[in-house]
């Protein structure tokens, strides 16, 4: 069926105690309001309108990639007033209109679609209800003999038998096209001086139009965010959903309660995630991939069988089949390890491609480099890629050997099967198969330790040994 969704997201959210609008607070890498907008799109809504107010420009910018419409509620005068702000965007819309909240990110597409279908075909409205473990101070939903909503009774006004009812109002509604005219019949004769959506229940009933209740299967869907404690509670629910989904799809999580991952992450069967792993952005891990404890991967891709060992940080990096990074490796944007390549502890790679079988086991920096297949990069090697103004490339041919503690001063080329002697500072190209040595000539001074001792003793005694210099 055809329906529209209006997402109310105009509030400031003062209880968040933040300059950032409430609906822009990040939740697993996405702004809070994006969840409601995405759920509406996934439910099949033909139109999605988000009502913005506080921080309107920033909220509109955050929503731009989704292609939803926005409507401005310049002055926040209640939820019914917020819906009225969307009137112009939906004046020509004749189907049901679902109204949900931008601070309720757990409501699923299925629930929104079900609520839209609950609107009576001959006219009327539907309201979302749920049964929490503790109904506490929620307004109770009292049904009539036909199962429709007779009234909603606030807890303070409810009789004992009404308080015993566990079904409560979730504050999410679906209306027929009459809603735009009925909004004008609501007043704000209340303590807050605001226009409230629940007042539409009485308006519909006075017109003889039924009000139906649609009960959510999972009460956690109705958790809303009004402060940072509630934001953390909602995040836990979302994480549990994601973990459960991927484990059911064949992913192994060791201590899953410690694993953090975001909605755009994709995992293949037989992936293993150790404790404390964080997967952000559009990270992709192929079949049999492994991510060691306390590693952080952002927008990175692991081919089947690739391995990230513990305490490594990857951002915008790609590992080919069987490639290994870590432990304690850092791969920055543009780092590519081809099949079977290996970078070990405290190796940093930036905007560089390491060919098949390349090994850089320890304490190296490879920036703006192209390293040919089967090359060995010794401990302490640095590609000095920055001259203070521009970045320059280092090109290393296949099967080269770069000795420990070498500095390759870019731009420079090391030929295939060439060797750079340990401790060299290379600032000129090295031909294929050549040995390059660029370091000071070693000089040994015999008897140096004895001469130092004699000099020290003479200074303590106040004498001087003729002919001795230091």
Secondary structure, 3 states (H helix, E strand, C coil): CCEEEEEEECCCCHHHCCCCCHHHCEECCEEHHHHHHHHHHHCCCCEEEEEECCCHHHHHHHHHHHCCEEEECCCCCCHHHHHHHCCHHHCCCCCEEEEEECCCCCCCHHHHHHHHHCCCCCCEEEEEEECCCCCCCCCEEEECCCCCEEEEECHHHCCHHHHCCCCEEEEEEEECCCHHHHHHHCCCCCCCCCCCCCHHHHHHHHCCCEEEEEECCCHHHHCCCCCHHHHHHHHHHHHHHHHHHHHHCCCEECCHHHCEECCCCEECCCCEECCCCEEECCCEECCCCEECCCCEEECCEECCCCEECCCCEEECCEECCCCEECCCCEECCCCEECCCCEEEECCEEECCEECCCCEEEECCEEECEEECCCCEECCCCEEECECCCCECCEEECCCCEECCCCEEECCEEECCCCEECCCCEECCCECCCCEECCCCCCCCCCCHHHHHHHHHHHHHHCCCCCCCCC
